[in-house]
């Protein structure tokens, strides 16, 4: 499994019915349907953004600048939210995926 496959697995959720769903805001926001054409854009956009930010944090850690690492981590979080908002524009909104039985029981507790 390549690094872009791992990043894609973190960003896209595969519903039990086979749909690929993008849920940037988790349960608090809408779910977006991702088709095969859009999937390559996700891989490229999120992959490059995450890899570049990871290399930046790693480089600052090697320089032993803890203050800059916290700033870079905050920038990473803000850019991830902005990237999610930009990529989700224009995607069709879909019903949230159904939870399996174990997840429904855990959510009810």
N, C-alpha and C positions, 0 to 999 in steps of 0.2 A: 504494500500500500504506500503510495507516494504522499508527500506532505500536502499537496493540494486536495487529495482524497480525504485526508484527515480534516482539513479545514472545512471542506464541503460537508462532511458528516456532522461537524459541529454547528454549521449554519442552517442546513436544510434538515427538516424532519420528514421522515417517510412514514406516512399514515398507514394503519393496518389495511386500508382499502387500496393501497398502491400509489396514492397521490404524493407528490413532493411538495411540502409546505414550508414556507418561510414565515417564521413567527419572531420578528425582531423584538417585540414587546411582551413576549410570552403570553400569559393568560390575560394581561391587562389591555391588550390591543387586538387589532384584526389579524387574521391569518391570510396569507397571500399564496395563490397557486403558482407553482413554478413548472413551466413546461420544459421540454428538452432543449429548445433554443435558448431560453433564458438561463438554463443551468450552466452553460459554458461561460456566460457573462458573470455569473456568481463565482465560479471557480477562478476566473481571471482577476476580477475586482477584489474579492475578499482575500484571495491567495496572496496577491502582491502587497496589499495593504498590511495584512497580518505578518507576512515575512519581513517586510521592511521595518515595521515597528519592533518586531522581535529582535532583529539584528541591532537596531538602535539601542534598545534596552540592554542587550548583551554587551555591546561596546561600552556603554556607560558603566556597567558593572565591572568590566575589566579595567576601566580607568579609575575605579574605586571612588566614584563620586556619588555617594548615596543621595544627596540632595537632588541631583539631576535625575536620578532614577525615579524618584517620586514624581517629579514634574513630567518626565517622559511617560510614566504609567498613567497619569491623569490625562495627558494629551491622547494617549492610546485609547482610553475609555471614551473620551469625547469624540474622537474621530470615528470610533466604532459606531456610536449612536448616529453621527452625521452620515456615515456611509450606509447604515441601515435605512435611514430615512430617504436617502437619494436613490438607492437601489430599489426600494419598495414602491416608488412612484411608478404608476403605469401598470402595475401588476394587478390582475383580477383578484378581487377579494373573494375568499371562499369560506365555507363553514369550518369551524375549528374541528380538528380531528377527534374522533370518538376515542375515549379512554377505554383501555381494557378493564376487565373486572377488578383486578388487583389495584389499579390506579384509582378507580372510582371509590373503592373501600377506603384507601388511604386518604383520599381527598375529603371523605365524609367525616373522618375522625377529627 
